[in-house]
């Protein structure tokens, strides 16, 4: 059993590295001309340092794509399992208003149930198997747990990494925490 757990831990680390590299590559490929030669924002004493850096980049953009603004979210996190993730994504406001927001409904719906949110929290905390999740109180029957896990997997918030093992894909860890932060009262 110990060897199986060690292999699973190595697979998670490899997947996290691949996801991080993929997220960076996808972001760079989609916006290479927008980000080339731009300096990395510097953390300053200002409480709005990230916003100030975004506004400076928009002002320096010679095109009109940024004239209506942009949003950026980013994070550098260490999970209770000691896994680390660094991630950043941004979009121009005009691009966001051109997209069909209904495309995000399934993703939001998957997060719209207290049991699913608890499952995500527990999985990020290290409970990775359906059996471990079934041991939790007030989480439901095994059938209900699998239903919730399927919903989260179908929406991309979870992936299977072996028989009965689940994890949040590396590229979804920071976005999940951003959504939770944005939903706080």
RAMOCOR-V783990 format. One record per residue. N is the residue number from 0. SS is DSSP state (helix for helix, strand for strand, loop for the rest). Layout:
# RAMOCOR-V783990
n=N ss=SS
n=N ss=SS
This chain:
# RAMOCOR-V783990
n=0 ss=loop
n=1 ss=helix
n=2 ss=helix
n=3 ss=helix
n=4 ss=helix
n=5 ss=helix
n=6 ss=helix
n=7 ss=helix
n=8 ss=helix
n=9 ss=helix
n=10 ss=helix
n=11 ss=helix
n=12 ss=helix
n=13 ss=helix
n=14 ss=helix
n=15 ss=helix
n=16 ss=helix
n=17 ss=helix
n=18 ss=helix
n=19 ss=helix
n=20 ss=helix
n=21 ss=helix
n=22 ss=helix
n=23 ss=helix
n=24 ss=helix
n=25 ss=helix
n=26 ss=helix
n=27 ss=helix
n=28 ss=helix
n=29 ss=helix
n=30 ss=helix
n=31 ss=helix
n=32 ss=helix
n=33 ss=helix
n=34 ss=helix
n=35 ss=loop
n=36 ss=loop
n=37 ss=loop
n=38 ss=loop
n=39 ss=loop
n=40 ss=loop
n=41 ss=loop
n=42 ss=loop
n=43 ss=loop
n=44 ss=loop
n=45 ss=loop
n=46 ss=loop
n=47 ss=loop
n=48 ss=helix
n=49 ss=helix
n=50 ss=helix
n=51 ss=helix
n=52 ss=helix
n=53 ss=helix
n=54 ss=helix
n=55 ss=helix
n=56 ss=helix
n=57 ss=helix
n=58 ss=helix
n=59 ss=helix
n=60 ss=loop
n=61 ss=loop
n=62 ss=loop
n=63 ss=loop
n=64 ss=loop
n=65 ss=loop
n=66 ss=loop
n=67 ss=loop
n=68 ss=loop
n=69 ss=strand
n=70 ss=strand
n=71 ss=strand
n=72 ss=strand
n=73 ss=strand
n=74 ss=strand
n=75 ss=strand
n=76 ss=strand
n=77 ss=strand
n=78 ss=loop
n=79 ss=loop
n=80 ss=loop
n=81 ss=loop
n=82 ss=loop
n=83 ss=strand
n=84 ss=strand
n=85 ss=strand
n=86 ss=strand
n=87 ss=strand
n=88 ss=strand
n=89 ss=strand
n=90 ss=strand
n=91 ss=strand
n=92 ss=helix
n=93 ss=helix
n=94 ss=helix
n=95 ss=helix
n=96 ss=helix
n=97 ss=helix
n=98 ss=loop
n=99 ss=loop
n=100 ss=helix
n=101 ss=helix
n=102 ss=helix
n=103 ss=helix
n=104 ss=helix
n=105 ss=helix
n=106 ss=helix
n=107 ss=helix
n=108 ss=helix
n=109 ss=helix
n=110 ss=helix
n=111 ss=loop
n=112 ss=loop
n=113 ss=helix
n=114 ss=helix
n=115 ss=helix
n=116 ss=helix
n=117 ss=helix
n=118 ss=helix
n=119 ss=helix
n=120 ss=helix
n=121 ss=helix
n=122 ss=helix
n=123 ss=helix
n=124 ss=loop
n=125 ss=loop
n=126 ss=loop
n=127 ss=loop
n=128 ss=strand
n=129 ss=helix
n=130 ss=helix
n=131 ss=helix
n=132 ss=helix
n=133 ss=helix
n=134 ss=loop
n=135 ss=loop
n=136 ss=loop
n=137 ss=loop
n=138 ss=loop
n=139 ss=loop
n=140 ss=loop
n=141 ss=helix
n=142 ss=helix
n=143 ss=helix
n=144 ss=helix
n=145 ss=helix
n=146 ss=helix
n=147 ss=helix
n=148 ss=helix
n=149 ss=helix
n=150 ss=helix
n=151 ss=helix
n=152 ss=helix
n=153 ss=helix
n=154 ss=loop
n=155 ss=loop
n=156 ss=loop
n=157 ss=loop
n=158 ss=strand
n=159 ss=strand
n=160 ss=loop
n=161 ss=loop
n=162 ss=loop
n=163 ss=loop
n=164 ss=strand
n=165 ss=strand
n=166 ss=strand
n=167 ss=loop
n=168 ss=loop
n=169 ss=helix
n=170 ss=helix
n=171 ss=helix
n=172 ss=helix
n=173 ss=helix
n=174 ss=helix
n=175 ss=helix
n=176 ss=helix
n=177 ss=helix
n=178 ss=helix
n=179 ss=helix
n=180 ss=helix
n=181 ss=helix
n=182 ss=loop
n=183 ss=loop
n=184 ss=loop
